[in-house]
Amino acid sequence: MGLFCNGFSLFLIVCSMAVAASGSFYQDFDLTWGDHRAKIFNGGQLLSLSLDKVSGSGFRSKKEYLFGRIDMQLKLVAGNSAGTVTAYYLSSQGPTHDEIDFEFLGNLSGDPYILHTNVFTQGKGNREQQFYLWFDPTRNFHTYSIIWSQQHIIFLVDNIPIRVFKNGESIGVPFPKSQPMRIYSSLWNADDWATRGGLVKTDWTKAPFTAYYRNFKADACVWSYGTSSCGSKSSNSFSDRTWQTSALDAPSRRRLRWVQKYFMIYNYCADLKRFPQGLPAECKRSRF
């Protein structure tokens, strides 16, 4: 299938003090669990997470962010990855946390990964959209990005938008805008649900399972000790100084429609059986 590779433009206006960082994993992240299963090497330019029958592994960013663009290149677990989940997401903490999720659900050799996305606001998720990818995510590195502004959240794969979650506060839908979030990633066993609803279990004879990360970049507002590098959250000018993104232009909207037409396999906004009392309010709005 042909891939749209040129002409994608998504214009970002960033406050003058926003951070644009592409550094070392040693500098930007902490390995948080999994002991030796999480590794940083190549002088801090490459990170790997592994899963075996004893444990998975994970890392998180040293910094917290409140709006911006986050990019990371991943190469997912190759071969028979059934039962495994590689999660890459932004999250705050606590029972009313906000969260923006990429989760890659493994599968049997030759079957495609499922890319699972979700948005949590004030502790509530249930906004799942799932996709197949138009390439093999285990053969090469690909870039997975989150653009988070006060207007919307955009999920991108290789700079192609796959999902837009718009700020729906005007119609009573909470939106993540006040809780700073860290970047997290983990590789773990979820064979009770990840592959074909849990029917296919993890084949531990194929362990360890390993995913790789490189080229992290954050063009974002760093939150530290109650203040943002883009201005104080309590300041009246905060909304004018944080990330602002334009609406998707016509080529970008075409790419989004292309992905959602040919590669989306689940959309909560189309699941009438799940919401017999009516679809969530945000589902009735324009996607763009």
Disulfide bonds with the S-S distance in Angstrom:
Cys15-Cys230 2.42
Cys221-Cys230 1.98
Cys269-Cys283 1.97
